[in-house]
Amino acid sequence: MDENIIILGSGPAGLTAAIYAARANLSPLVIEGPQSGGQLTITTDVDNFPGFPDGIQGPDLVLQTRAQAERFETRFKTGTVTEADLSASPISLTVDGETLTTRTLVIATGATARLLGLPSEARLMGNGVSACATCDGFFFKDKKVLVVGGGDTAIEEALFLTKFASQVTVIHRRDTLRASKIMSDKAAKHPQVDFIWNAGVVEVLGDTNVTGVRLKDTVTGETQEVAADGLFIAIGHSPNTQVFGDQLAMEKGYIACKGRSTATSLPGVFAAGDVADPTYRQAISAAGTGCMAALDAERYLEALED
C-alpha cells in the first residue's frame, strides 16, 4: 500500500514535518539515516531556539521534538535510501533493499561537513583530526588545537574548544573572517584564541596522531609548519542529495524550491531544512520549512483527491 507521505530525515525539519503531517491524519513515515536527529545531536547549547529561555542541549531538543511527533503516531524506520525514482507515480524509494512507495515525499536529509580532501587528513581522522568540536573537544584538555575555516561554524567551534584546549588557533585562507561581527569580535577578544591569516593546510603531520600541520601562504606561496595536538575542520557543509542524482533542479548543489513554497521541480516532492538552505542553516529555520513542507504536501494530496 502506498504511503501518503514519507519524510527523509529526522532533524528539526523532518520532525516538524512529521508533527504537522501527523496532525493532518496523513500517518507519516520518517526514514532515519545513520545520524538520527541530524546535526543537532552533535550540538551542545542551543540558546536561540524559541521557547527555551534557559537554552537547551541539542540532543534534548531532538528527543523532545521526536516525542512530540510520536505522540501523534508518527512512524519511524531506520535505514539508508540507496535508490530513488522521484518521477514515478507513486514515488519509489529503496531503503536497505526494501521498496517503499509514497504519494508525496519530503526530503529533509540535511547537510554533511566538508573536509579538506587530503590523504593525511583521512589517515589521521579520529586520531587528532575531527570535524566536530562538540564530539571530540573533551579529548583535547590542556592541548593546542587548530581550527580551519573563517565562517560562523569555525568561530563557534573555536570558542567551544576554549573550554578544553589551552590554545586555539584559527587558520583562514583570507585576511578577514566571514563570520558575523558579533562572533568575530568575541573570538578576537578571547585570550585563548589567535589567528593565522592567508594560509591553507596542505598536509596534516604525524604518524599515528596529529603533531601539527604544514601551511601554505595563499599570498606568497611560502610554507611553514605549526605544531598542534589536534585539527578541527570547519569549512562548511554539503547538502545530502547524492541519492537523487540529477532528478531535481538544484542551485549550487542545494535542492531548488519554487517561490515561497517547499515544492521542488517534481510534483509531490518537497524539500525542507539544510538540504535546500545554503543561507540560514539554523534549527529554527529548518523547523519552519518542515512545517511548510508538510502543509504543502497536505494541500497537494487534497488537490489530487479533488
Helices and strands as residue ranges (DSSP letters): E 3-8, H 12-23, E 29-32, G 38-42, E 45-46, E 56-57, H 58-71, E 75-78, E 81-85, E 91-95, E 98-107, E 111-113, H 119-123, E 129-130, H 133-136, G 137-140, E 144-148, H 152-161, E 167-171, H 181-189, E 193-196, E 199-205, E 212-217, E 223-227, E 230-233, E 237-239, G 242-244, E 250-251, E 254-255, E 269-271, G 273-276, H 283-305
